[in-house]
């Protein structure tokens, strides 16, 4: 009607036919007609970020834990009803996500002026989560992990600010390095698999497959499969050999050639069902090395306590390390 203001349909509405719309159609149907398939293909081709949008929304729509967590935010019924995914669309997926503090994966997208479009991912304590990236790479993020990943293809970049992630880097038809930033360290590889661990005072890079270049300041170290390097401040340690078959957080193990008990505690708290805390800072300075089973923190800490003169007690819902 003449004189009436034009309003743009919200991005998560059916009318907008954006990432949420196409993701919903793929998850719930009906099957796309040839004309709709052509329309979606044109939308994907219009902007490299659209593919990542659609994948991110599809991950949200198929997350059963998130479905349950969102229920209480989009129903006023006395008895919570299971919301349909289309109801999420009407209520706004992004708005619900901002309220779902207990969800297993929180995702927000941001674009700073002149910067690459990126997605910030936060995995709270608990089981690891698997994340598919726009370039075909895969990230398995441990609990208590924060990372920022580019969603503008062909940009391949990930920043790990806290926690641990195993990344299987997809090879590209046109060789394009994938760059990882972990504090002072930058790691680059064309393809392969690596584990990145950012904890208190120490970053560890373990290469499982391929070749990688680790750069810290003006020093560069080349890693090959089976090499592990550490970074403390602006200093590179290693590389040293490790056994890729010995296990890692994905199978409930930690293999280390040297950590403080404080650093070990930080790693345990990523997945431990009961939080671990150190009552006496002196305990945290003890050094440990070996192969540790992460799924039984109470037994592990009790054994280490016999060696290092501390005991483990349960207090206020946590495992507390105190001087014996």
Secondary structure, DSSP 8 states (H G I E B T S, - for coil): -TT-------TTSGGGTSHHHHHHHHHH-----HHHHHHHHHHHHH-THHHHHHHHHHHHHT-HHHHHHHGGGS---SS-----HHHHHHH-HHHHHHH-TTSS-EEEEE--TTS--EEEEEE-SSS-EEEE-TTS-EEEE-SSEEEEEE-STT--EEEEEEEEEEEEE---SS---EEEEETTEEEEESSEEEEEEEETTEEEEEEEEEEEEEEETTEEEEEETTEEEEEETTEEEEEEE--GGG--GGGTEEEEEEEEHHHHHHHHTTT-SSEEEESSHHHHT-EEEEEEETT-HHHHHHHHHHHHTEEEEEETTEEEEEE-
